[in-house]
Amino acid sequence: MTKIDHIGVAVHELEPAVKFFQDNLRLELKEIKELPERGLKIAFFQVGDTLLELLAPLSDDSQISKFLARKGEGIHHIAFTTPDIEAHMAELTEKGVRMATPEASIGAEGFPIAFLHPKATHGVLTELIEKK
């Protein structure tokens, strides 16, 4: 791992959360994206070298809706950069680390991502992201 790339925070509604982070923490909004195929609306804030992602559901059956129903608002995941996601995933699988996603896919920022299962990472949904 080379650095923390981003931290994802699940929120019920994006607009009031964005307003809070802008008005109270003085964070500058980088962009907002909708990912209908994942049922997500995401606000990105750049904080130094790390992104803060606010993740809100677009529908009641999205993964974030399910997370919010179980755990409420709060940290959803932490993402670490890796120089070679395929090699890293193969190494983790060889070591018996449970993956939440068996194959890498393209994430909201357009880079390959994969998730480790929270049961393998002491309760923290952990994302790998390869940025070249």
PAPASE-372047 format. One record per residue: residue in one letter; x, y negated, z of N, C-alpha, C in turn; residue number from 0. Coordinates in pm, 1 decimal. Layout:
// PAPASE-372047
A X Y Z X Y Z X Y Z NUM
...
***
This chain:
// PAPASE-372047
M 85.0 117.2 0.0 0.0 0.0 0.0 89.5 -123.4 0.0 0
T 45.8 -223.0 -74.3 129.1 -341.6 -81.5 71.8 -461.1 -5.7 1
K -59.9 -466.6 9.2 -120.8 -575.7 85.6 -269.9 -549.7 102.3 2
I -332.3 -626.5 190.2 -478.2 -625.2 198.9 -527.8 -711.0 83.6 3
D -605.2 -651.7 -5.1 -657.6 -724.8 -120.1 -781.7 -803.4 -82.5 4
H -877.1 -734.4 -19.0 -998.8 -803.8 21.6 -1068.8 -730.9 135.5 5
I -1158.4 -804.6 198.4 -1244.0 -750.5 302.8 -1387.0 -774.8 258.8 6
G -1465.9 -668.2 257.1 -1606.0 -678.1 218.1 -1695.0 -688.0 341.2 7
V -1784.3 -784.5 340.4 -1877.5 -807.0 451.2 -2019.7 -795.0 397.5 8
A -2096.3 -704.9 454.7 -2235.7 -685.5 414.1 -2323.6 -791.6 480.9 9
V -2409.1 -854.8 399.5 -2502.8 -955.6 450.6 -2641.0 -928.7 391.2 10
H -2743.9 -965.2 466.1 -2880.9 -946.5 417.2 -2911.5 -1039.7 300.2 11
E -2872.3 -1166.7 314.9 -2900.6 -1266.7 211.3 -2773.3 -1344.1 181.1 12
L -2740.5 -1355.5 55.3 -2614.3 -1416.5 15.7 -2609.8 -1567.0 40.7 13
E -2714.1 -1639.1 3.1 -2709.9 -1784.6 7.0 -2683.6 -1841.1 146.8 14
P -2755.9 -1796.3 251.4 -2725.1 -1851.9 384.2 -2586.0 -1812.5 434.3 15
A -2539.6 -1693.6 396.2 -2405.4 -1651.4 436.9 -2299.2 -1735.9 368.0 16
V -2317.2 -1762.3 238.2 -2223.1 -1847.7 164.5 -2219.0 -1985.9 228.4 17
K -2335.6 -2039.9 257.2 -2344.0 -2173.2 318.8 -2269.7 -2175.6 452.4 18
F -2286.1 -2070.4 533.7 -2216.9 -2064.9 663.1 -2065.2 -2068.9 643.8 19
F -2013.5 -1983.9 555.3 -1868.9 -1977.1 536.4 -1813.3 -2104.7 474.3 20
Q -1891.6 -2170.4 389.2 -1848.6 -2298.3 331.3 -1852.5 -2410.5 435.5 21
D -1966.1 -2424.4 503.5 -1986.6 -2537.4 593.8 -1909.4 -2525.6 724.6 22
N -1897.9 -2405.8 777.6 -1838.8 -2389.7 910.1 -1693.1 -2344.3 909.3 23
L -1655.3 -2265.5 811.8 -1516.8 -2218.9 804.5 -1438.5 -2289.7 694.7 24
R -1507.7 -2377.6 621.2 -1446.5 -2459.5 515.5 -1380.7 -2375.6 406.4 25
L -1438.8 -2260.0 377.7 -1386.9 -2175.0 270.8 -1444.3 -2221.9 137.8 26
E -1362.8 -2212.8 34.9 -1405.3 -2255.3 -97.9 -1455.4 -2135.0 -177.0 27
L -1577.8 -2145.0 -225.0 -1637.8 -2038.5 -304.7 -1565.4 -2028.0 -437.7 28
K -1517.1 -1908.4 -469.2 -1446.8 -1884.5 -595.3 -1547.0 -1853.0 -705.7 29
E -1638.2 -1758.3 -679.3 -1742.5 -1723.9 -776.7 -1846.6 -1633.3 -712.5 30
I -1959.1 -1621.8 -781.1 -2064.2 -1527.2 -743.2 -2089.7 -1438.7 -863.5 31
K -2096.9 -1308.1 -839.3 -2124.2 -1211.6 -946.1 -2241.4 -1124.0 -906.6 32
E -2318.7 -1085.8 -1005.4 -2422.9 -984.7 -986.1 -2380.1 -858.5 -1057.3 33
L -2394.0 -747.0 -988.1 -2366.5 -615.2 -1044.4 -2493.3 -531.3 -1033.4 34
P -2587.3 -550.0 -1126.7 -2715.9 -479.7 -1117.2 -2700.8 -327.6 -1113.9 35
E -2598.9 -275.7 -1184.5 -2578.8 -130.1 -1186.9 -2542.0 -75.3 -1049.2 36
R -2492.0 -160.6 -961.2 -2457.7 -119.7 -823.7 -2552.9 -180.3 -721.3 37
G -2648.9 -259.0 -769.4 -2745.9 -320.6 -678.5 -2683.2 -425.8 -588.5 38
L -2580.7 -497.3 -638.6 -2505.8 -592.3 -556.3 -2502.7 -732.4 -614.3 39
K -2497.6 -826.4 -524.2 -2465.3 -964.5 -556.3 -2349.5 -999.0 -462.7 40
I -2237.8 -1049.3 -520.2 -2115.6 -1068.3 -442.3 -2067.3 -1211.8 -454.4 41
A -2034.3 -1270.8 -340.1 -1969.2 -1401.2 -336.5 -1823.8 -1378.5 -297.9 42
F -1733.4 -1442.9 -372.5 -1590.3 -1428.5 -349.0 -1533.0 -1559.0 -295.0 43
F -1459.2 -1548.2 -185.6 -1384.8 -1660.2 -128.9 -1237.5 -1621.4 -127.0 44
Q -1150.4 -1708.1 -177.1 -1006.8 -1683.2 -170.9 -954.7 -1741.4 -40.3 45
V -891.3 -1658.1 40.9 -834.2 -1702.1 168.3 -687.1 -1660.8 166.8 46
G -601.0 -1751.9 128.0 -460.4 -1716.9 108.8 -449.6 -1615.2 -3.6 47
D -381.3 -1504.2 24.8 -365.6 -1397.3 -73.9 -479.2 -1295.3 -69.6 48
T -574.6 -1315.1 19.5 -680.6 -1217.5 41.7 -815.5 -1275.4 1.0 49
L -898.0 -1189.7 -57.1 -1035.7 -1229.1 -88.8 -1128.9 -1187.6 24.2 50
L -1227.0 -1269.3 49.5 -1338.7 -1231.9 135.2 -1456.4 -1212.3 41.2 51
E -1516.3 -1095.2 44.9 -1633.0 -1065.9 -38.4 -1755.6 -1056.0 50.7 52
L -1857.4 -1133.7 20.3 -1986.7 -1119.6 86.9 -2073.4 -1037.0 -6.7 53
L -2123.4 -925.1 43.0 -2198.7 -829.2 -37.6 -2344.7 -829.3 5.9 54
A -2434.1 -865.2 -85.9 -2577.3 -867.4 -56.0 -2649.7 -773.9 -152.3 55
P -2757.1 -712.5 -105.5 -2831.0 -620.9 -192.5 -2917.5 -694.9 -293.9 56
L -2927.6 -634.5 -412.4 -3022.2 -682.8 -513.8 -3152.4 -603.9 -507.9 57
S -3147.8 -488.5 -441.3 -3267.1 -403.8 -431.3 -3264.1 -328.3 -299.0 58
D -3378.4 -275.1 -262.6 -3389.1 -201.6 -136.6 -3322.2 -65.0 -140.2 59
D -3288.5 -15.3 -259.8 -3227.8 117.3 -267.6 -3078.1 113.0 -299.4 60
S -3015.7 -5.0 -287.2 -2872.1 -15.2 -312.7 -2793.7 40.5 -193.6 61
Q -2665.4 70.1 -216.9 -2579.2 119.7 -109.4 -2568.8 18.2 4.4 62
I -2562.4 -109.0 -29.2 -2551.8 -212.4 74.3 -2680.3 -219.6 156.3 63
S -2796.6 -201.7 92.0 -2923.5 -199.1 166.9 -2921.9 -86.4 268.8 64
K -2873.1 28.8 226.5 -2866.2 144.6 317.2 -2769.6 117.5 432.1 65
F -2655.5 58.0 400.1 -2557.9 22.2 503.3 -2620.2 -75.6 603.4 66
L -2684.7 -180.9 551.9 -2747.1 -281.2 638.0 -2854.9 -219.8 726.8 67
A -2931.3 -125.8 674.2 -3036.4 -59.9 753.2 -2976.0 21.6 867.8 68
R -2862.0 84.6 841.9 -2796.8 168.2 944.1 -2715.0 87.6 1044.5 69
K -2639.7 -10.6 993.7 -2539.9 -76.4 1079.2 -2560.5 -226.0 1096.2 70
G -2644.7 -286.3 1014.7 -2662.6 -430.9 1021.3 -2550.1 -503.8 950.6 71
E -2553.0 -635.3 959.1 -2451.5 -715.7 891.8 -2315.8 -695.5 958.2 72
G -2211.4 -707.8 877.2 -2076.5 -696.8 931.6 -1979.9 -640.4 829.8 73
I -1861.2 -607.4 876.3 -1758.3 -557.1 786.3 -1804.3 -425.9 723.9 74
H -1799.9 -422.4 592.5 -1839.9 -305.5 515.7 -1718.8 -222.1 475.7 75
H -1612.5 -289.5 426.9 -1492.4 -216.3 386.6 -1371.0 -307.8 385.0 76
I -1254.5 -244.0 380.9 -1128.8 -314.8 364.8 -1057.2 -252.2 246.2 77
A -999.0 -336.2 161.6 -934.7 -287.4 39.6 -785.2 -316.7 42.1 78
F -708.2 -216.1 3.6 -563.3 -227.8 -4.3 -520.1 -210.2 -149.4 79
T -421.7 -289.7 -191.7 -368.3 -271.0 -326.3 -273.0 -152.0 -326.5 80
T -271.3 -84.6 -437.0 -180.6 26.5 -459.2 -126.0 13.9 -601.2 81
P 1.8 44.4 -621.3 58.6 26.1 -754.8 11.8 129.2 -857.9 82
D -33.2 245.9 -811.4 -75.7 352.3 -902.5 -189.7 429.3 -836.1 83
I -312.1 389.7 -866.9 -428.0 446.1 -798.0 -443.1 596.2 -822.0 84
E -418.4 641.7 -944.1 -432.9 784.9 -974.5 -333.0 867.7 -894.2 85
A -208.1 824.5 -890.8 -106.5 897.1 -813.6 -138.0 893.5 -664.8 86
H -185.3 779.1 -617.3 -218.7 765.4 -475.6 -336.3 856.4 -438.4 87
M -437.4 859.6 -525.3 -552.5 947.4 -500.3 -509.2 1094.4 -500.5 88
A -422.3 1132.2 -593.5 -374.2 1270.1 -599.8 -297.8 1306.6 -473.0 89
E -215.3 1214.5 -426.3 -139.1 1237.7 -302.2 -232.4 1254.0 -183.3 90
L -332.5 1166.4 -173.0 -428.2 1175.2 -62.2 -506.5 1306.2 -66.7 91
T -552.0 1344.3 -185.2 -627.5 1468.4 -201.4 -540.7 1588.4 -163.9 92
E -415.3 1586.0 -206.2 -321.9 1693.7 -172.9 -302.2 1705.7 -21.9 93
K -306.5 1593.0 47.4 -291.5 1591.8 193.1 -421.6 1627.2 265.2 94
G -529.6 1647.2 188.3 -657.4 1683.7 248.9 -741.2 1566.3 294.3 95
V -706.4 1446.0 251.2 -784.1 1327.6 287.7 -911.7 1326.3 203.6 96
R -1023.2 1312.4 270.1 -1153.6 1312.9 202.8 -1177.1 1180.9 129.6 97
M -1208.7 1190.8 2.1 -1238.4 1072.9 -79.0 -1390.3 1055.4 -86.4 98
A -1436.8 932.5 -81.3 -1579.6 903.9 -100.0 -1612.2 900.8 -248.2 99
T -1513.0 863.5 -329.1 -1528.9 865.2 -474.1 -1418.7 954.5 -531.1 100
P -1456.2 1061.3 -600.0 -1355.0 1155.4 -649.5 -1273.4 1101.6 -767.4 101
E -1323.6 999.7 -835.2 -1252.2 940.1 -948.3 -1253.1 788.6 -935.1 102
A -1149.3 726.4 -987.2 -1144.3 580.4 -987.4 -1247.2 526.0 -1086.1 103
S -1299.9 409.0 -1055.6 -1392.0 339.5 -1145.3 -1348.4 193.3 -1151.0 104
I -1414.1 116.0 -1231.8 -1380.5 -26.3 -1242.8 -1467.6 -104.5 -1144.9 105
G -1402.0 -184.8 -1061.3 -1471.4 -261.2 -958.2 -1516.9 -397.8 -1005.7 106
A -1569.7 -477.0 -914.1 -1627.4 -607.8 -944.4 -1526.4 -704.9 -1004.7 107
E -1399.3 -687.6 -971.5 -1297.0 -777.7 -1024.4 -1237.9 -727.8 -1156.1 108
G -1283.1 -611.2 -1202.5 -1234.5 -557.7 -1329.0 -1112.9 -467.6 -1317.0 109
F -1078.4 -425.8 -1195.1 -963.1 -340.1 -1171.3 -1008.2 -202.0 -1124.7 110
P -924.0 -98.3 -1144.5 -958.6 35.9 -1095.3 -966.6 38.5 -942.6 111
I -1072.1 103.3 -892.5 -1093.3 117.0 -748.3 -1133.5 259.3 -714.6 112
A -1113.5 296.2 -589.3 -1160.8 423.3 -535.0 -1176.9 404.8 -384.6 113
F -1265.8 484.2 -325.5 -1291.8 472.6 -182.4 -1255.2 600.6 -108.6 114
L -1193.6 583.9 7.9 -1170.2 693.9 100.3 -1292.3 701.7 191.0 115
H -1331.8 822.1 225.9 -1449.6 839.7 311.1 -1420.6 787.4 451.5 116
P -1515.7 715.5 512.0 -1492.9 662.3 646.2 -1463.5 769.5 751.3 117
K -1511.6 890.3 730.1 -1482.4 996.9 826.8 -1335.1 1036.2 822.8 118
A -1267.0 1004.2 712.8 -1124.2 1034.7 701.2 -1037.1 919.3 751.2 119
T -1096.9 802.4 769.1 -1019.1 682.3 801.4 -1064.2 618.3 932.4 120
H -1104.8 700.4 1025.7 -1142.7 654.5 1160.1 -1257.3 553.8 1157.3 121
G -1353.9 579.2 1067.6 -1476.3 500.0 1065.0 -1473.6 376.7 975.8 122
V -1362.5 353.9 904.9 -1351.7 235.9 819.3 -1358.4 278.3 673.4 123
L -1460.3 233.6 601.0 -1465.1 258.4 457.1 -1345.5 185.2 396.9 124
T -1257.1 259.2 331.9 -1132.1 204.1 281.2 -1128.3 215.3 130.2 125
E -1097.7 103.5 67.4 -1091.9 97.0 -78.2 -947.1 85.0 -123.1 126
L -914.3 154.0 -229.3 -787.1 135.1 -298.8 -816.3 55.4 -424.6 127
I -730.3 -39.0 -457.6 -747.8 -116.7 -579.7 -611.9 -131.8 -646.4 128
E -609.3 -107.4 -775.4 -485.6 -120.3 -851.8 -491.5 -246.4 -935.8 129
K -405.1 -340.7 -901.6 -398.0 -467.1 -976.7 -259.6 -474.2 -1040.1 130
K -256.7 -472.4 -1171.7 -127.0 -482.6 -1242.3 -122.9 -610.0 -1321.3 131
***
